[in-house]
Amino acid sequence: MRQRLPHDSPHWIDPAGETRFLTICCETRHTNQLARRETWECLLDTFLKYDELGHWSARLLVAMPDHLHALVTFPENFYLKKRVATFKSWTSKHAGIAWQRDFFEHRLLGGRSRGQAQLH
């Protein structure tokens, strides 16, 4: 069984306003679940709706066949795991996506890291 991933920032870091690089994978790897028009529209609409609601500031969303990458900035008093969990739950119900448990995330440190993430 895969170990759960910690997503807490170190106590000396103020996570508000930081841009995060997220990777969310489908449960079945090497199978196209996300690179379909209807699925992409659901993902993008939900991603932008979260921006509109203030859950995060949407920067970039890229869907690959079996995973997605996103650049998002969170406001103060956010719960990273909860935001991603509700995004996954909504898109699972409305687009039929079977997501893996958890996700991967990295804090971006200034403009250089952000530029490198966008090139990825």
C-alpha positions in Angstrom: 0.0 0.0 0.0 1.3 3.4 -1.0 2.1 5.8 1.9 0.0 8.9 2.3 1.8 12.1 1.4 2.2 15.0 3.8 1.0 18.4 2.5 1.6 20.6 5.4 4.0 23.6 5.1 6.8 23.9 7.6 5.8 26.0 10.6 8.1 28.9 9.6 6.4 29.3 6.1 3.3 31.4 5.6 1.4 29.4 2.9 -1.0 32.2 2.0 -0.3 33.7 -1.4 2.2 31.0 -2.4 1.8 29.4 -5.8 1.6 25.7 -5.8 2.4 23.2 -8.6 -0.2 20.4 -8.3 -0.2 17.0 -10.0 -3.3 14.9 -9.8 -3.2 11.4 -11.3 -6.0 9.1 -12.4 -6.3 5.8 -10.7 -5.6 3.8 -13.9 -2.4 5.0 -15.4 -1.5 4.9 -19.1 -5.2 5.1 -20.0 -6.8 8.2 -21.6 -9.3 9.6 -19.1 -8.6 13.3 -19.3 -7.7 14.2 -22.9 -11.3 14.2 -24.2 -13.3 17.3 -25.0 -16.2 16.7 -22.5 -13.8 15.8 -19.7 -11.5 18.8 -20.4 -14.5 21.2 -20.4 -15.6 19.9 -17.0 -12.0 20.2 -15.6 -11.5 23.7 -17.0 -15.0 24.9 -15.9 -14.4 23.6 -12.4 -10.9 25.0 -12.2 -12.1 28.5 -13.3 -15.2 28.3 -11.0 -12.9 27.7 -8.0 -11.0 30.8 -9.1 -14.3 32.8 -9.3 -15.4 31.5 -5.8 -12.0 32.5 -4.3 -11.0 29.0 -3.5 -7.7 29.6 -5.4 -6.3 31.9 -8.0 -6.1 29.9 -11.2 -2.8 30.3 -13.1 -2.5 27.3 -15.4 -4.2 24.0 -16.0 -2.8 21.2 -18.3 -4.5 17.9 -18.8 -2.5 14.9 -19.9 -4.2 11.6 -20.8 -3.9 10.2 -17.2 -3.0 13.1 -15.0 -3.2 16.9 -14.8 -0.9 19.7 -13.7 -2.1 23.0 -12.3 -0.5 26.2 -11.0 -2.7 27.8 -8.3 -2.3 30.4 -5.6 -4.3 30.0 -2.4 -5.7 32.7 -0.3 -5.3 33.0 3.5 -7.0 30.4 5.7 -7.1 27.7 3.0 -7.0 24.0 3.4 -5.0 22.5 0.5 -6.1 18.9 1.0 -9.8 20.0 1.3 -9.7 22.2 -1.8 -8.1 19.4 -4.0 -10.4 16.8 -2.5 -13.5 18.8 -3.4 -12.1 19.5 -6.9 -11.5 15.8 -7.4 -14.9 14.8 -6.0 -16.8 17.3 -8.2 -15.0 16.3 -11.4 -15.3 12.6 -10.6 -19.1 12.9 -10.2 -19.6 15.1 -13.3 -17.0 13.7 -15.7 -16.6 10.2 -14.4 -12.9 10.5 -13.6 -11.4 7.9 -11.3 -8.7 9.7 -9.4 -5.9 8.3 -7.3 -5.9 8.9 -3.6 -3.9 12.0 -2.7 -2.0 14.3 -5.1 1.5 15.8 -5.4 2.3 19.4 -4.7 5.3 21.7 -4.6 5.6 25.3 -3.4 7.1 27.4 -6.1 9.9 29.7 -4.9 9.7 32.9 -6.9 9.6 33.6 -10.6 12.4 31.1 -11.6 10.6 28.1 -10.2 7.3 29.2 -11.7 8.9 29.6 -15.1 10.5 26.2 -14.8 7.1 24.6 -13.9 5.4 26.2 -16.9 8.1 24.8 -19.2 7.4 21.3 -17.8 
